[in-house]
Amino acid sequence: MKKIIPVLALSGLLLVGCGKDEKGFIIIKNETDSPLTNVTIHYASPKVDEVVGTINPKSSYKYPINYTYNETAINLIYIDKNQKITTKTVVGYSAKYDKENVE
């Protein structure tokens, strides 16, 4: 059984973590009764957006962190039922980690 180590939880909406044998991930949970639309993961340093799309009510999405973009912050952007755009920083700093060569 894989042990999941939570790194950050934010308002019950998302969880950032990593497992023993897997890379980091972000779990986006929509605990509302309405879909979240235009869900996007924004990497701040290279200013790259990766579109997730829509997350239906009472469901979640597991997004694998893309380590191609090294030393960056990761933001979550989405539109709620009132057409309000929300941006949240979900990872303040992300970098590649080489556990084989750490002293």
Secondary structure, 3 states (H helix, E strand, C coil): CCCEEEEEEECCCEEEEEECCCCCEEEEEECCCCCEEEEEEEECCCCEEEEEEEECCCEEEEEECCCCCCCEEEEEEEECCCCCEEEEEEEEEECCCCCCCCC
